[in-house]
Every structure is written in C-alpha cells, then in structure tokens.
Amino acid sequence: MENMENKENPDNTKKSGPIRDEKGRWQKGAPSPNPAGRPADGQSWQAIIREISQMTPEEIAAMVGKDNDLGRAFLQLPRKVQMKKLMIARVFTALMFEPNSSLLSVIMDRDEGKVKDHIEHSGVVTWAEFVKNADAETSDK
C-alpha cells in the first residue's frame, strides 16, 4: 500500500535530469527505476509456485479452505504426496490416454535436454549478407 501512496506524492513526478547517458546506460547516482526492489521472498511467482508445488493436497486444502469447491477438490487427491509429483503423474496419464506431441516434447526436453540443432555453413557470412539473404527468403513467400 505504501507504493500506492507514493505515486500520489508530487515529489515523485519531478524530473531530476537525465538518468541515462548517451549510450543508454543508467547514470551512477540517478534515482532507481525500481525503488521497491525485487519482490520479497514468498511474493514472486517463482517462490509461490515452488512453495505450493511442495505442499500436499491436504495442506493446500487447509490454506484455501476445506468448505469450498477448490478445497474439496484437493481433498479428493492422495493426501501424503507432493503436488508436483501428483501433477507429473497427471501429465503422464494424459500422455498415455490422449497423446499430445507438444506436451511430450516439453517433458522430454525437461528430462533429457533439448535436441541440439546443427547448422551447416561454408565460409564466413557477413551480417549484411545474412540480412540480405533473410530478406530475399521472406519476399519469396
């Protein structure tokens, strides 16, 4: 809530001169573009996803409330298994009964790493030649 109050502060609208140099770099001593900093632990998407994926369905049901549809749905799942394991089991079940090449690729890339693309070339290509060839290919389509 403090940030909302600060936006209404007229001092925040004053221009204090250029904050970037001629090359676009942030000038030392200029006011921060992100004065609040990164979100505190537990508030970022990554931290929330990590926290909830490590919980059991019973813990999630307690968090969201057991007397609503969402809480009741979590209570239908095995209670002593982490959500991330249940989710992966569900993905594998989906792949068995409703094959999906995109989902399979994502799982395989996660497990075995992405397949490397091999690019063949002969000689040195300048940037100008590369752009010219790309433009020619685009205009042919």
C-alpha positions in Angstrom: 0.0 0.0 0.0 2.9 2.3 0.6 3.8 2.3 -3.1 0.2 3.4 -4.0 0.6 6.4 -1.6 4.0 7.3 -3.1 2.5 7.5 -6.6 0.3 10.4 -5.4 3.2 12.2 -3.9 4.0 15.2 -6.2 7.7 14.9 -5.4 7.7 11.6 -7.4 6.7 13.5 -10.6 9.7 15.9 -10.6 12.3 15.4 -13.3 15.8 15.3 -11.8 17.7 15.4 -15.1 18.8 12.7 -17.5 19.1 9.3 -15.9 20.7 7.5 -18.8 23.9 8.5 -20.6 24.2 8.9 -24.4 24.7 5.1 -24.7 21.5 4.3 -22.7 23.4 3.2 -19.6 22.0 4.1 -16.2 23.9 7.0 -14.7 25.5 6.5 -11.3 23.7 8.3 -8.6 20.4 8.7 -10.6 17.2 7.6 -8.8 16.5 3.9 -9.1 13.9 2.8 -11.7 12.8 0.1 -9.3 12.9 1.7 -5.8 10.9 -1.1 -4.2 13.4 -3.7 -5.4 12.6 -7.2 -6.3 9.6 -8.8 -4.5 10.3 -10.2 -1.1 10.8 -14.0 -0.9 7.4 -15.7 -1.0 5.9 -13.0 -3.1 7.4 -13.7 -6.5 5.7 -16.2 -8.9 8.7 -18.5 -8.7 8.6 -18.6 -4.9 4.8 -19.1 -4.8 4.9 -21.9 -7.4 7.8 -23.6 -5.5 6.0 -23.3 -2.2 2.7 -24.7 -3.4 4.2 -27.5 -5.5 6.0 -28.8 -2.4 2.8 -28.8 -0.4 0.5 -31.9 -0.1 -3.2 -31.6 -1.2 -4.2 -31.7 2.4 -2.0 -28.6 3.2 -3.4 -26.8 0.2 -6.9 -27.5 1.2 -6.2 -26.1 4.6 -4.8 -23.0 3.0 -7.7 -22.4 0.6 -10.4 -23.6 3.0 -11.9 -27.1 3.1 -15.5 -25.8 2.8 -15.4 -24.7 -0.9 -15.2 -26.5 -4.2 -11.4 -25.9 -4.6 -10.6 -27.2 -1.1 -12.9 -30.2 -1.6 -11.2 -31.0 -4.9 -7.8 -31.1 -3.2 -9.1 -33.4 -0.5 -10.0 -35.9 -3.2 -6.3 -36.3 -4.1 -3.9 -38.6 -2.3 -3.0 -36.7 0.9 0.6 -37.5 1.6 2.0 -36.8 -1.9 3.6 -33.5 -3.0 1.6 -31.6 -5.6 4.5 -31.6 -8.1 4.5 -35.4 -8.1 0.8 -35.5 -8.5 1.0 -33.1 -11.4 3.6 -35.1 -13.2 1.6 -38.3 -12.7 -1.4 -36.5 -14.2 0.7 -35.3 -17.2 1.9 -38.9 -17.8 -1.7 -40.1 -17.6 -2.8 -37.5 -20.1 0.1 -38.6 -22.4 -1.0 -42.2 -22.1 -4.7 -41.7 -22.9 -4.6 -38.5 -25.0 -1.2 -38.3 -26.7 0.0 -34.8 -27.4 3.3 -34.2 -29.2 3.8 -30.7 -27.7 3.4 -31.9 -24.1 5.6 -34.9 -24.8 8.3 -32.6 -26.3 8.2 -30.4 -23.2 8.6 -33.4 -20.9 11.4 -34.9 -22.9 13.2 -31.6 -23.1 12.9 -31.2 -19.3 14.2 -34.8 -18.7 16.8 -35.3 -21.4 17.6 -31.7 -22.5 16.7 -30.1 -25.8 18.0 -31.7 -29.0 20.7 -29.6 -30.5 20.3 -28.0 -33.9 23.2 -28.5 -36.2 23.7 -25.7 -38.7 26.0 -26.2 -41.7 27.7 -23.3 -43.4 30.5 -22.8 -45.7 32.9 -19.9 -45.3 32.3 -16.6 -43.5 29.0 -14.8 -43.9 28.9 -11.1 -43.0 25.9 -9.6 -41.2 24.9 -7.7 -44.3 24.9 -10.9 -46.4 22.8 -12.6 -43.7 20.2 -9.9 -43.6 20.1 -9.7 -47.5 19.5 -13.5 -47.7 16.9 -13.3 -45.0 15.1 -10.5 -46.8 15.2 -12.5 -50.0 13.7 -15.6 -48.4 10.9 -13.5 -46.8 10.0 -11.8 -50.0 9.8 -15.2 -51.8 7.0 -16.3 -49.5 
